[in-house]
C-alpha cells in the first residue's frame, strides 16, 4: 500500500501554524484594544466605531510593504524591526490626511513556517502599532513551499483610520507665501534599498557585519533602523495648529512626494543646506557617485515628513515639534508657478 501523504509532507504544517496563532493572540493583546471586538483567529477582525465625537466620519485606508529592506533582515538574522517598518509605511500615509489610525492587519508569507522568525516579526508589528496607538486585529500567515527561498519571506500591511470630514488635510488651502517645514527622519526608513544594496554589497563589497566609521556601527544595524512613525506627532499638530498640507517622504523622495499636495498653480521652492542629512546619505552619495537629483528622487535625505503652514504659524509649529522631541527645519516656501512647468525649485 502506498504511503498516506499529509499536508505536512508537502511542506505545510497546520499544527505549527496553529501554534503561531496562539502566540499572535498574546502579542496582539499588547496593542491598544479600545473598539476591538473578539480575538485573533476569527474569519474577520471586528472593530466597533465610537462616533460620538465625530460629525461626519471618513475612513482612510492604506496598504504597503517593506520592500527589499527585507533582504537586510534575511542577511542579519534580525527580524524584530521590519514589523515596525511595515506599520510605519501604512499609518504615516493615512496620518498625512489627518486620520487617526484605528487598526492594522498584516500578511506574512514564508516558504516554510519558522515560528521563531514569525514571532519576532509580529512582535515588531505590535511595537509599531503601539507607537501608532492602533490595534493589531488580525492578519494572515501563509506557508508557501517552493515559492520563497529558504529563510526568506514577504510582508504586507493594511491600516484603517478615521477623520472628521471637516478636519481632512488635503492641501487645498495651500497658497503662495506658505512655509515648508521638514520633520527629520532617522535614516533611510524603507525606501531606496535596491540602490543601497547595489552600492554597499556589489560596488563596495561590504557585508552586513562590516563596521562603517561614517556612522559608527555595523552596516546591517544602520540599514535596519526602523522607519519613524509620525501619526501621534501629526495628531498633536493638527489638533490646534493651522496645518495646510502634509506629505510622507517615501519612494520618490522629497522631490516627488511634496508636489502631490501642492496646487497646480504653485511651485515649491526649497532651500539648499537648510537641514543636514544623516551620514548614511552622504556615504551612499559619495560611494555610488549618485547625483544630487537622483538622491532627492530616491531617498528621504533626512526628511521623513513635510508640513506646509502659514508663515505666521511657523514659530508655533516649530516650538510644538520641539516639545514633541522632533527635529524640524524650515526648508522652503510655496511660490507662484510662472511660465515654467517646473513644480519644484532649489535655491
C-alpha positions in Angstrom: 0.0 0.0 0.0 1.3 3.5 -0.9 2.3 5.8 1.9 -0.5 8.0 3.0 0.5 11.6 2.4 -0.4 14.5 4.7 -0.4 18.3 4.1 2.8 18.4 6.2 4.5 16.1 3.7 4.1 18.8 1.1 5.6 21.5 3.3 2.5 23.0 5.0 2.4 22.4 8.8 -1.0 23.2 10.1 -0.1 22.4 13.7 2.8 24.8 13.6 0.6 27.5 12.1 -2.0 26.9 14.9 0.8 27.3 17.5 1.8 30.6 15.9 -1.8 31.9 16.0 -1.8 31.3 19.8 1.4 33.3 20.1 -0.1 36.1 18.0 -3.1 36.3 20.2 -1.0 37.2 23.2 1.1 39.6 21.2 -1.9 41.4 19.8 -3.3 41.9 23.3 -0.4 44.3 24.0 -1.7 46.8 21.3 -4.5 49.3 22.1 -7.8 47.4 22.3 -10.4 50.1 22.5 -13.0 49.3 19.9 -11.7 45.8 19.2 -14.3 43.0 19.4 -13.4 39.4 19.7 -9.9 37.9 19.4 -7.4 37.0 16.8 -8.3 33.8 14.9 -11.8 34.7 13.6 -12.6 34.9 9.9 -12.5 38.7 10.1 -11.4 41.3 12.6 -14.2 43.2 14.3 -13.9 46.8 15.3 -16.6 49.0 16.9 -16.5 52.6 16.0 -17.2 55.3 18.6 -18.5 58.2 16.6 -19.8 60.4 19.4 -17.1 63.0 18.8 -17.2 63.0 15.0 -19.9 64.7 13.0 -19.1 63.3 9.5 -16.7 60.4 9.9 -14.5 59.4 6.9 -12.5 56.2 6.9 -9.0 56.4 5.4 -7.1 53.3 4.4 -3.6 52.4 3.1 -1.6 49.3 2.3 2.1 48.9 1.8 5.1 46.7 2.3 8.7 46.9 3.4 10.4 46.2 0.0 13.9 44.9 -0.4 14.8 46.2 3.1 13.7 42.6 4.0 16.9 41.4 2.3 18.9 43.1 5.1 16.8 41.3 7.7 17.5 38.0 5.9 21.2 38.7 5.9 21.5 39.8 9.5 19.0 37.3 11.0 17.4 40.3 12.8 13.6 40.3 12.2 12.3 42.4 15.0 12.3 45.8 13.3 10.8 45.2 9.9 7.4 44.9 11.5 7.8 48.5 12.8 8.6 49.5 9.2 5.5 47.8 7.9 3.2 49.7 10.3 5.0 53.0 9.7 4.7 52.8 5.9 0.9 52.4 6.2 0.0 54.6 9.2 2.2 57.5 8.1 0.3 57.6 4.7 -3.1 57.9 6.4 -1.8 60.3 9.0 -1.0 62.9 6.4 -4.7 63.2 5.6 -5.4 63.9 9.2 -6.6 60.4 10.0 -6.1 58.8 13.4 -5.1 55.1 12.9 -7.6 52.7 14.3 -6.5 49.2 13.5 -3.9 47.2 11.5 -3.7 43.9 9.7 -0.7 42.1 8.3 0.1 39.5 5.7 3.2 37.3 6.2 4.2 34.7 3.6 7.0 32.2 4.0 8.2 29.2 2.1 8.3 27.1 5.3 6.9 28.5 8.5 9.6 29.4 11.1 7.7 30.3 14.3 10.7 32.0 15.9 11.2 34.3 12.9 7.4 34.9 12.5 7.1 35.7 16.2 9.9 38.3 16.0 8.2 39.9 13.0 4.8 40.0 14.7 6.4 41.5 17.9 7.8 44.3 15.7 4.4 44.9 14.2 2.9 45.0 17.7 5.6 47.6 18.7 4.7 49.7 15.6 1.0 49.5 16.5 1.8 50.7 20.0 3.8 53.6 18.6 0.9 54.5 16.3 -1.7 53.9 19.1 -3.7 51.5 16.9 -4.8 47.9 17.4 -3.5 44.8 15.7 -6.8 43.0 15.0 -5.8 40.2 12.6 -3.8 39.1 9.6 -2.7 36.1 7.5 0.3 33.9 7.8 0.8 31.9 4.6 3.1 28.9 4.2 4.0 28.6 0.5 6.5 25.8 0.0 8.6 26.2 -3.2 7.6 29.9 -3.6 10.2 31.6 -1.5 13.9 30.7 -1.0 14.9 29.2 2.4 14.9 31.8 5.1 13.0 34.4 3.0 9.6 35.9 3.4 7.4 38.8 2.3 5.3 41.2 4.3 2.4 43.5 3.5 0.3 45.6 5.9 -3.1 47.3 5.9 -4.2 50.2 8.1 -7.5 51.9 8.6 -8.0 55.3 10.3 -10.7 57.9 10.8 -11.0 61.6 10.4 -13.9 64.1 10.6 -14.7 65.3 7.1 -14.2 68.9 8.2 -10.7 68.0 9.5 -9.3 66.3 6.4 -5.8 67.6 5.5 -5.7 67.7 1.7 -3.6 70.7 0.7 -6.5 72.5 -0.9 -5.8 75.7 1.1 -2.1 75.8 0.3 -1.2 79.1 -1.4 1.7 81.4 -2.3 3.7 82.5 0.8 3.1 79.4 2.9 6.2 77.9 4.5 7.5 74.3 4.2 8.7 72.6 7.4 10.6 69.4 7.3 10.5 66.9 10.1 13.6 64.7 10.4 13.8 61.1 9.6 16.2 58.8 11.4 17.8 57.4 8.3 16.8 55.5 5.2 13.4 54.4 6.5 12.1 51.9 3.9 12.9 53.3 0.5 15.8 53.1 -2.0 17.1 49.8 -0.7 17.7 48.3 -4.2 20.2 51.1 -4.8 21.6 50.8 -1.3 22.3 47.1 -1.7 23.9 47.7 -5.1 26.3 50.4 -3.7 27.1 48.6 -0.4 27.3 45.0 -1.4 28.1 45.0 -5.1 30.2 48.1 -5.6 31.9 48.3 -2.2 32.0 44.6 -1.4 30.8 45.2 2.2 28.6 42.8 4.2 26.1 43.4 6.9 28.7 42.9 9.6 31.1 45.4 8.1 31.9 48.3 10.5 31.4 51.7 8.8 33.2 54.5 10.5 31.0 57.2 8.9 28.0 56.2 11.1 29.9 54.3 13.9 28.2 51.0 13.7 27.9 47.8 11.6 26.3 48.4 8.2 23.4 46.0 8.9 22.5 47.8 12.1 22.4 51.1 10.3 20.3 49.8 7.4 17.8 48.1 9.7 16.9 51.3 11.7 13.1 51.2 11.7 11.0 53.8 9.9 9.8 56.7 12.2 6.1 56.6 13.0 4.7 60.2 12.9 1.0 59.6 13.4 0.9 60.7 17.1 3.0 63.8 16.2 0.6 64.7 13.5 -2.4 64.2 15.6 -1.0 66.6 18.2 -0.1 69.1 15.5 -3.4 69.2 13.7 -5.4 69.5 17.0 -4.9 73.2 17.2 -2.3 74.2 14.6 -3.1 75.5 11.1 -1.5 72.6 9.1 -2.5 73.1 5.4 -0.8 70.1 3.9 1.3 67.1 4.9 3.5 64.8 2.8 5.1 61.5 3.9 8.5 61.3 2.2 8.8 57.8 0.9 9.6 56.4 -2.6 10.3 59.3 -4.9 11.9 61.4 -2.1 11.1 65.0 -1.3 11.0 66.0 -4.9 8.2 63.7 -6.0 6.1 63.5 -2.8 5.7 67.1 -1.8 4.3 68.1 -5.2 1.5 65.6 -4.6 -0.1 68.0 -2.2 0.7 71.4 -3.8 -1.9 73.1 -6.0 -1.0 73.1 -9.7 -0.7 76.8 -9.8 2.1 76.7 -7.2 5.7 75.8 -7.1 7.8 74.5 -4.1 11.0 76.5 -3.5 13.4 74.5 -1.3 16.5 76.0 0.4 19.7 74.1 -0.1 21.6 73.5 3.1 18.5 74.2 5.3 19.0 70.8 7.0 21.8 68.3 7.4 21.1 64.7 6.2 22.3 61.8 8.4 25.7 60.4 7.5 24.2 57.4 5.7 23.1 59.7 2.8 26.4 61.4 2.3 28.1 58.0 2.5 25.9 56.5 -0.2 26.1 59.5 -2.5 29.9 59.6 -2.3 30.4 55.8 -2.6 27.9 55.4 -5.5 28.7 58.8 -7.2 25.0 59.4 -7.1 23.9 62.8 -8.5 22.1 65.2 -6.1 19.0 65.0 -8.4 19.0 61.2 -8.1 19.5 61.3 -4.4 16.5 63.6 -4.0 14.2 61.4 -6.0 15.3 58.1 -4.4 15.8 58.7 -0.7 14.2 60.9 2.1 17.7 62.5 2.6 16.9 63.2 6.3 13.4 64.5 6.0 10.7 61.9 6.8 7.6 64.2 6.8 6.8 67.6 5.4 4.2 70.1 6.7 3.0 73.2 4.9 1.9 76.0 7.2 1.1 79.7 7.1 4.1 82.0 7.6 2.7 83.4 10.8 2.4 79.9 12.4 6.0 78.8 11.7 7.4 79.6 15.2 4.5 78.0 17.0 4.7 74.8 14.9 8.5 74.5 15.4 8.0 75.0 19.1 5.3 72.3 19.3 7.5 69.9 17.3 10.5 70.6 19.6 8.2 69.8 22.6 7.3 66.5 20.9 11.1 65.8 20.6 11.0 66.1 16.8 13.8 67.8 14.9 12.3 70.2 12.4 13.6 72.8 9.9 12.1 75.4 7.7 13.2 74.0 4.4 11.4 76.2 1.8 8.2 78.1 0.8 5.4 78.0 -1.7 5.7 80.3 -4.7 3.8 81.1 -7.8 4.5 78.8 -10.7 5.1 81.1 -13.6 5.7 80.1 -17.2 8.0 77.2 -16.2 6.3 73.8 -15.8 8.8 73.0 -13.0 6.9 72.2 -9.8 9.9 72.2 -7.5 12.9 74.5 -7.5 16.1 74.6 -5.4 17.8 77.9 -4.4 
